[in-house]
Amino acid sequence: MPGIAVVTGASDGIGAAAARALLAAGWQVALLARRKAALEAVAAGHAAALPLICDVTDPAQVQSAFGTVTARFGRIDFLFNNAGIFTPAGLIDEIPLEDWTQSVAVNLTGMFLCARAAFGQMRRQTPQGGRILNNGSVAAQAPRPGAVCYTATKHAVTGLTKQLSLDGRPFRIASGQIDIGNARTPLLESHVRRVKAADPDAPDTPMIDVATVADTVVHLASLPLEANVQSMTLMATTMPLVGRG
């Protein structure tokens, strides 16, 4: 049955699509992101939506946002831990230290802070329990060239997910990870444009519709807590993730 969901990075891309799909499926959804106008656009027309300005790298803002969610709805049943960034590509000795620091702050620390807040609420609420779904990306399995910041942080997310899954067992908290490959979002399309600009002969990038990802998130959110998908890879069928040269 639908319940109370929190979606981070909900102002565009996968987060916005997932938030809209959850609302359409009858969930009450708190939408967290930094951009007020974009958040309000996603929430527009949905009485069950609660847009909240939140920088996931700021512990005080995260605690405040999750406190507002529980004050409004009384509990949290599902967290889609989605917020993330992809800094400009480059070899490790070319990447500004600031890009590494920012990547860790958003992709790892931000995910830790939101999982921490959700976990704490889920284990103390009645009925006890809930589900946390981390957006890992296929970069959590295999890197693409020049993506050391993104790859390292997304590999770390896999460790976070496993630990949450283990530690959540006594409290009916199910934790899993979805590794998404090439969903058609503004972030990926801008990356593809940069690749094409650098190499006009580069092969076309296979993509899946972001709505397919959103529908999958709703399905995972709707599973009974007795069932868990620990790890799922959802990708464009012809993307070259599997194989070797």
Secondary structure, 3 states (H helix, E strand, C coil): CCCEEEEECCCCHHHHHHHHHHHHCCCEEEEEECCHHHHHHHHCCCCCEEEEECCCCCHHHHHHHHHHHHHHHCCCCEEEECCCCCCCCECCCCCCHHHHHHHHHHHHHHHHHHHHHHHHHHHHCCCCCEEEEEECCHHHCCCCCCEHHHHHHHHHHHHHHHHHHHHHHHHCEEEEEEEEECECCHHHHHHHHHHHHHCCCCCCCCCECHHHHHHHHHHHHCCCCCCCCCEEEEECCCCCCCCCC
